Amino acid sequence: MVASLDRSAWIDSAATLPVDTVAPLVGMAPAFIKRVLGSRRELTPVDVLALLDQDAYRETFVRRSQVMDYLFGTAVDDADEDEVVGDIDGHLLLEGNVLDVLPRLASSSVQCVVTSTPYWGMRIYKESKVVSWADGESCAYGHEQTPEGFVRHTTEILFRLKRVLVEDGSIWWNLMDSYNTRTQIRGNAAEALRAMQGKDSKGWADHDARRYSAGHSYLKDGEQCMIPSMVAERASLIGYFVKSVITWAKTSSMPEPQNSRVSRGVEYIIHMSTTRTPKFDKEAYRRVQPALGGRNAGLEADRLSDFWVMPTSSGRNGHGAAFPTALPGRCIALSTDVNDVVLDPFVGSGTAGVSARALGRKFIGVDISPQYLAAADEAISSVPGSGFEFGATAVQELPMTGML
């Protein structure tokens, strides 16, 4: 999108907004805004234009040309009039787009968010829904025209999650990078594998969902997009503490038809919080069973680090992108206590919910697909008991675990 900021419409406006409302849109801490504009609680459009002219300005979830309209024209009201979800018993699964569902959750009600989101331009998910985003784009999440669009939309979701997170809560955001390549977007891993083996007769133009690589402002065809680092940076810009960017070293991964670079065998988990010292139980790494995120003996050091070695899931119940119970289990065990509420805004087949129930936590899952929600409910409900995180009982067979 080629656009520029129209400042003429705002020069004479008398509107004002609190500093804390403006800060996430201009990607600046309130303390830095004070350095630029002096000490004040309310900012005028002229003040905001001055911030947009700073070298320190960075895009968050709307483009620079859209910031004024978003703040002074179409800003989303975060009032909690539509809250319908209070205390829950066990687990609760909600159907819908995450941006529509989040306003239904009570403020400061979630201790931990753990999820694996769709990746940019890599999969067509069942029953994908077109979403209207704050930047004006309408598309299913993960089907954006550019990686920047995906990063903006991810940042918008993270911005909305801040309201429901308790003060000492954590977000664990699992994602993988993509390449800026001209390719068709596949429906599942098996379809991608058949294409790699030369068994797919369709060409790029024959597919309904395609990824373009030409016309980007700087990325070349075949170049890595660096999406995880962009998401981490923007989380910081909207006020999160980026506590760690963790490397998940998978014990197996999809083959890649490439001869000019190394194959990818890792994904990333960004650990974020809204406070410098979130709730964190470091000893859970040694205490919890490996199937639920405890130390993977023989592959991981005794000291908890930012390098996690875990198997991939077998991807049952039609969801090829399920992560192993150990991954969300570790995140949940480290950052919650028994009976705390865990949220997965992209619940898929329910692996995070299985881990949460097995660890004795309450769970809320959101997804657009009734089929995935049904699979998730079955998987979570089949966990034989809860609260056995301390390892006093034998390892129990858990659904969706892949390897134990």
C-alpha positions as CSV (number, residue, x, y, z in Angstrom):
1,M,0.0,0.0,0.0
2,V,1.4,3.4,-1.0
3,A,0.0,6.2,1.2
4,S,1.1,9.3,3.1
5,L,-0.1,11.2,6.2
6,D,-2.6,13.9,5.6
7,R,-1.9,16.4,8.4
8,S,-4.0,19.3,7.0
9,A,-7.2,17.8,8.3
10,W,-6.0,17.9,11.9
11,I,-4.2,21.2,12.4
12,D,-7.3,23.0,13.7
13,S,-8.8,20.2,15.7
14,A,-9.5,20.8,19.4
15,A,-9.8,17.1,20.3
16,T,-7.6,15.6,23.0
17,L,-6.7,12.1,24.1
18,P,-4.8,10.7,27.2
19,V,-1.1,10.0,26.8
20,D,-1.7,6.3,27.5
21,T,-4.2,6.0,24.6
22,V,-1.7,7.5,22.2
23,A,1.4,5.7,23.3
24,P,0.7,2.2,21.8
25,L,-0.3,3.8,18.4
26,V,3.0,5.8,18.1
27,G,5.1,3.0,19.6
28,M,6.5,5.2,22.3
29,A,6.7,4.9,26.1
30,P,4.8,7.6,28.0
31,A,8.2,8.7,29.5
32,F,9.6,9.3,26.1
33,I,6.5,11.2,25.0
34,K,7.1,13.4,28.0
35,R,10.6,14.1,26.8
36,V,9.3,15.1,23.4
37,L,6.3,17.2,24.5
38,G,6.8,18.0,28.1
39,S,4.6,16.9,31.0
40,R,1.0,16.7,30.1
41,R,-1.9,14.2,30.5
42,E,-3.8,15.0,27.3
43,L,-2.5,15.3,23.8
44,T,-3.9,17.3,20.9
45,P,-3.7,16.2,17.2
46,V,-0.8,18.7,16.7
47,D,1.0,16.9,19.6
48,V,0.4,13.5,17.9
49,L,1.6,14.8,14.6
50,A,4.8,15.9,16.3
51,L,5.3,12.4,17.7
52,L,4.8,10.9,14.2
53,D,7.6,13.1,13.0
54,Q,10.1,11.8,15.5
55,D,12.9,9.5,14.4
56,A,11.8,7.2,17.2
57,Y,8.4,6.5,15.6
58,R,7.7,2.9,14.6
59,E,4.6,1.4,13.2
60,T,2.5,-0.8,15.5
61,F,-0.9,-2.0,14.3
62,V,-2.0,0.7,11.9
63,R,0.1,2.5,9.2
64,R,1.5,5.9,9.9
65,S,-1.0,7.5,7.5
66,Q,-3.9,5.9,9.5
67,V,-2.9,6.8,13.1
68,M,-4.8,10.1,13.2
69,D,-8.0,8.6,11.9
70,Y,-7.7,5.7,14.2
71,L,-7.1,7.8,17.3
72,F,-9.5,10.7,16.7
73,G,-12.0,9.2,14.3
74,T,-12.5,5.4,14.5
75,A,-10.8,4.4,17.7
76,V,-12.2,1.1,19.1
77,D,-14.0,1.6,22.5
78,D,-12.5,-0.8,25.0
79,A,-15.5,-0.4,27.3
80,D,-16.5,-3.7,28.9
81,E,-20.3,-3.4,28.4
82,D,-20.3,-6.7,26.4
83,E,-18.5,-8.8,29.0
84,V,-20.4,-12.1,29.4
85,V,-17.8,-14.5,30.6
86,G,-17.1,-14.5,34.3
87,D,-15.7,-17.2,36.5
88,I,-15.4,-20.6,34.8
89,D,-15.4,-24.1,36.1
90,G,-13.1,-26.4,34.1
91,H,-12.9,-25.4,30.5
92,L,-14.9,-23.1,28.2
93,L,-14.7,-23.1,24.4
94,L,-15.9,-20.1,22.4
95,E,-16.5,-20.0,18.6
96,G,-15.6,-16.9,16.7
97,N,-12.9,-14.6,15.5
98,V,-10.6,-13.7,18.4
99,L,-11.1,-9.9,18.0
100,D,-14.9,-10.4,18.3
101,V,-14.6,-12.8,21.3
102,L,-12.1,-11.0,23.4
103,P,-14.5,-8.2,24.4
104,R,-16.7,-10.9,26.0
105,L,-13.9,-11.8,28.5
106,A,-13.7,-9.9,31.8
107,S,-10.9,-7.5,32.3
108,S,-7.9,-8.8,34.2
109,S,-9.3,-12.4,34.2
110,V,-6.6,-14.4,32.4
111,Q,-3.3,-15.4,34.1
112,C,-1.6,-16.9,31.0
113,V,-2.1,-16.8,27.3
114,V,-0.4,-19.6,25.3
115,T,-1.0,-20.2,21.7
116,S,0.4,-21.2,18.3
117,T,-1.0,-18.9,15.7
118,P,-1.5,-19.4,12.0
119,Y,1.8,-18.5,10.1
120,W,1.9,-16.0,7.3
121,G,1.0,-17.3,3.9
122,M,1.6,-21.0,4.7
123,R,-1.7,-22.7,5.3
124,I,-5.4,-22.6,4.3
125,Y,-7.3,-23.5,7.5
126,K,-10.7,-25.0,7.5
127,E,-13.5,-22.5,7.7
128,S,-11.2,-19.5,7.6
129,K,-13.1,-16.3,8.2
130,V,-12.4,-12.9,6.7
131,V,-11.6,-10.4,9.5
132,S,-11.8,-6.6,9.3
133,W,-8.6,-5.2,10.8
134,A,-7.8,-1.8,12.2
135,D,-5.5,-1.1,9.3
136,G,-8.4,-1.3,6.9
137,E,-7.4,-4.7,5.5
138,S,-10.0,-7.5,5.3
139,C,-8.6,-11.0,5.1
140,A,-8.3,-14.2,7.1
141,Y,-5.5,-14.1,9.6
142,G,-2.4,-15.4,7.9
143,H,-3.6,-14.6,4.4
144,E,-2.3,-11.0,4.3
145,Q,-0.8,-9.5,1.2
146,T,2.5,-8.8,2.9
147,P,4.4,-10.0,6.0
148,E,4.0,-6.5,7.4
149,G,0.2,-6.9,7.3
150,F,0.5,-10.1,9.2
151,V,2.7,-8.4,11.8
152,R,0.3,-5.5,12.2
153,H,-2.6,-7.9,12.7
154,T,-0.7,-10.0,15.2
155,T,0.1,-6.7,17.1
156,E,-3.5,-5.8,17.1
157,I,-4.4,-9.1,18.7
158,L,-1.7,-8.6,21.3
159,F,-3.0,-5.1,22.0
160,R,-6.5,-6.4,22.6
161,L,-5.1,-9.2,24.9
162,K,-3.6,-6.6,27.3
163,R,-7.0,-5.8,28.7
164,V,-7.9,-9.4,29.8
165,L,-4.4,-10.2,31.2
166,V,-3.9,-9.9,35.0
167,E,-1.1,-7.6,36.1
168,D,1.5,-10.4,36.7
169,G,0.3,-12.6,33.8
170,S,2.3,-13.9,30.8
171,I,1.8,-14.4,27.1
172,W,3.6,-17.2,25.3
173,W,3.3,-16.7,21.5
174,N,4.6,-19.5,19.3
175,L,5.3,-18.7,15.7
176,M,7.5,-19.5,12.7
177,D,9.0,-17.4,10.0
178,S,8.0,-17.4,6.4
179,Y,9.9,-16.8,3.1
180,N,8.9,-14.1,0.7
181,T,8.5,-16.5,-2.2
182,R,6.0,-16.8,-5.0
183,T,4.1,-20.0,-4.0
184,Q,0.7,-21.5,-3.6
185,I,-0.7,-21.8,-0.1
186,R,-1.4,-25.4,0.8
187,G,-4.3,-26.8,2.7
188,N,-2.3,-29.3,4.8
189,A,1.1,-30.8,5.4
190,A,0.3,-33.9,3.3
191,E,-0.6,-31.7,0.3
192,A,2.7,-29.8,0.7
193,L,4.7,-33.0,0.9
194,R,3.1,-34.4,-2.3
195,A,4.1,-31.2,-4.1
196,M,7.7,-31.6,-2.9
197,Q,7.7,-35.1,-4.3
198,G,6.5,-33.8,-7.7
199,K,3.0,-35.5,-7.4
200,D,1.0,-32.3,-7.7
201,S,0.1,-31.4,-11.3
202,K,-1.3,-27.9,-10.4
203,G,0.7,-24.8,-11.1
204,W,0.9,-21.6,-9.1
205,A,-1.9,-20.0,-11.0
206,D,-4.2,-23.0,-10.5
207,H,-4.5,-22.4,-6.8
208,D,-7.1,-20.2,-5.2
209,A,-4.8,-19.0,-2.4
210,R,-1.3,-17.8,-3.6
211,R,1.6,-15.9,-2.1
212,Y,3.2,-13.1,-4.2
213,S,6.8,-12.1,-4.0
214,A,7.0,-9.1,-6.4
215,G,6.3,-5.5,-5.5
216,H,7.5,-5.5,-1.9
217,S,9.2,-2.3,-0.8
218,Y,12.4,-4.1,0.0
219,L,12.1,-7.9,0.4
220,K,13.5,-9.9,-2.6
221,D,12.1,-13.1,-3.9
222,G,13.3,-16.0,-1.7
223,E,14.3,-13.9,1.3
224,Q,13.4,-14.7,4.9
225,C,10.9,-12.2,6.3
226,M,12.1,-12.0,9.9
227,I,8.5,-12.1,11.2
228,P,9.3,-13.3,14.8
229,S,11.7,-10.5,15.5
230,M,9.2,-7.9,14.1
231,V,6.4,-9.3,16.3
232,A,8.7,-9.1,19.4
233,E,9.7,-5.6,18.6
234,R,6.1,-4.4,18.1
235,A,5.0,-6.1,21.3
236,S,7.6,-3.9,23.1
237,L,6.3,-0.8,21.2
238,I,2.8,-1.3,22.5
239,G,3.9,-1.6,26.1
240,Y,4.8,-5.3,26.7
241,F,8.0,-6.4,28.4
242,V,9.6,-8.9,26.0
243,K,11.0,-11.3,28.6
244,S,12.5,-13.9,26.2
245,V,12.5,-15.1,22.6
246,I,12.8,-18.8,23.1
247,T,14.0,-21.2,20.4
248,W,12.0,-24.4,20.1
249,A,14.3,-27.0,18.6
250,K,12.0,-29.6,17.0
251,T,13.1,-33.2,17.0
252,S,11.6,-33.6,13.5
253,S,10.3,-31.2,10.9
254,M,9.0,-31.0,7.4
255,P,11.5,-31.5,4.5
256,E,12.1,-28.4,2.4
257,P,12.9,-28.4,-1.3
258,Q,15.9,-26.0,-1.2
259,N,19.5,-26.1,-2.2
260,S,20.6,-22.5,-1.4
261,R,20.1,-22.4,2.4
262,V,19.9,-24.6,5.5
263,S,16.7,-26.4,6.4
264,R,14.6,-25.0,9.2
265,G,14.2,-27.1,12.3
266,V,13.2,-24.4,14.9
267,E,10.2,-22.3,15.8
268,Y,10.1,-19.5,18.3
269,I,8.1,-18.7,21.5
270,I,8.0,-15.1,22.6
271,H,7.4,-14.7,26.3
272,M,5.7,-11.3,27.1
273,S,4.3,-9.6,30.1
274,T,2.9,-6.3,31.1
275,T,5.1,-6.0,34.2
276,R,8.8,-6.4,34.7
277,T,8.3,-9.3,37.2
278,P,5.4,-11.6,36.1
279,K,4.5,-14.7,38.1
280,F,7.2,-17.2,37.3
281,D,7.8,-20.7,38.9
282,K,11.2,-21.6,37.6
283,E,11.3,-24.8,39.6
284,A,8.4,-26.2,37.6
285,Y,11.0,-27.1,34.9
286,R,12.4,-29.8,37.3
287,R,9.2,-30.7,39.0
288,V,6.7,-31.3,36.2
289,Q,6.5,-34.5,34.1
290,P,8.3,-34.2,30.7
291,A,5.0,-34.8,28.9
292,L,3.7,-31.6,30.5
293,G,6.8,-29.5,30.0
294,G,9.3,-30.7,32.5
295,R,12.9,-31.1,31.6
296,N,13.5,-33.4,28.6
297,A,16.4,-35.4,30.2
298,G,19.3,-36.2,27.9
299,L,18.4,-33.4,25.5
300,E,18.0,-30.3,27.8
301,A,20.4,-28.9,30.4
302,D,19.5,-28.9,34.1
303,R,19.3,-25.2,34.0
304,L,16.2,-23.7,32.3
305,S,17.3,-21.7,29.3
306,D,15.9,-20.1,26.1
307,F,16.6,-23.3,24.1
308,W,13.9,-25.9,24.4
309,V,14.1,-29.4,22.8
310,M,10.7,-31.0,22.3
311,P,9.1,-33.3,19.8
312,T,6.5,-32.2,17.3
313,S,2.9,-33.4,17.6
314,S,1.4,-36.1,15.5
315,G,-1.3,-33.7,14.4
316,R,-4.4,-35.8,15.0
317,N,-8.0,-34.8,14.6
318,G,-7.4,-33.1,11.3
319,H,-5.2,-30.3,12.7
320,G,-1.7,-30.7,11.1
321,A,-0.2,-27.8,13.1
322,A,-0.8,-29.0,16.7
323,F,2.1,-28.5,19.0
324,P,3.0,-31.1,21.7
325,T,1.5,-30.9,25.1
326,A,4.9,-30.4,26.6
327,L,5.2,-27.0,24.9
328,P,2.1,-25.3,26.3
329,G,2.5,-27.4,29.4
330,R,5.9,-25.8,30.2
331,C,4.6,-22.3,29.5
332,I,1.6,-22.9,31.8
333,A,3.6,-24.6,34.6
334,L,6.1,-21.7,34.6
335,S,3.6,-18.9,34.8
336,T,0.5,-20.1,36.6
337,D,-0.8,-21.7,39.8
338,V,-3.5,-24.4,40.1
339,N,-6.9,-22.9,39.3
340,D,-5.5,-20.0,37.4
341,V,-7.2,-19.2,34.0
342,V,-5.3,-20.0,30.8
343,L,-6.4,-18.7,27.4
344,D,-5.6,-20.0,23.9
345,P,-7.1,-17.6,21.3
346,F,-6.3,-20.1,18.5
347,V,-7.2,-23.3,20.2
348,G,-7.2,-25.6,17.2
349,S,-7.5,-29.2,18.4
350,G,-7.1,-28.3,22.0
351,T,-3.5,-29.2,22.9
352,A,-3.1,-26.2,25.3
353,G,-6.4,-27.1,26.9
354,V,-5.2,-30.6,27.5
355,S,-2.1,-29.3,29.2
356,A,-4.0,-26.8,31.3
357,R,-6.5,-29.4,32.5
358,A,-3.7,-31.9,33.3
359,L,-2.0,-29.2,35.3
360,G,-5.1,-28.3,37.2
361,R,-5.7,-25.0,35.5
362,K,-9.0,-23.5,34.1
363,F,-9.0,-23.0,30.4
364,I,-10.7,-20.8,27.8
365,G,-10.2,-21.7,24.1
366,V,-11.2,-19.6,21.1
367,D,-11.4,-20.8,17.4
368,I,-13.4,-20.0,14.3
369,S,-13.9,-23.6,13.4
370,P,-16.7,-25.7,15.0
371,Q,-14.9,-28.8,13.9
372,Y,-11.7,-27.9,15.7
373,L,-13.7,-26.9,18.8
374,A,-15.5,-30.2,18.9
375,A,-12.1,-32.0,18.6
376,A,-10.7,-29.8,21.4
377,D,-13.7,-30.4,23.7
378,E,-13.3,-34.2,23.2
379,A,-9.5,-34.0,23.9
380,I,-9.8,-31.8,26.9
381,S,-12.7,-33.7,28.4
382,S,-10.9,-37.0,28.0
383,V,-8.0,-36.0,30.4
384,P,-8.6,-38.5,33.3
385,G,-7.9,-36.0,36.1
386,S,-6.4,-32.7,36.9
387,G,-3.8,-31.3,39.2
388,F,-1.1,-34.0,38.8
389,E,1.6,-31.5,37.9
390,F,3.8,-32.4,40.9
391,G,4.6,-35.8,39.4
392,A,3.2,-37.8,42.3
393,T,1.3,-40.0,39.9
394,A,2.6,-42.1,37.0
395,V,2.6,-40.5,33.6
396,Q,-0.9,-40.7,32.1
397,E,-1.7,-41.1,28.5
398,L,-2.8,-37.7,27.2
399,P,-4.5,-36.9,24.0
400,M,-2.7,-34.8,21.4
401,T,0.7,-35.4,23.0
402,G,2.6,-36.9,20.1
403,M,5.6,-38.5,21.8
404,L,5.7,-38.8,25.6
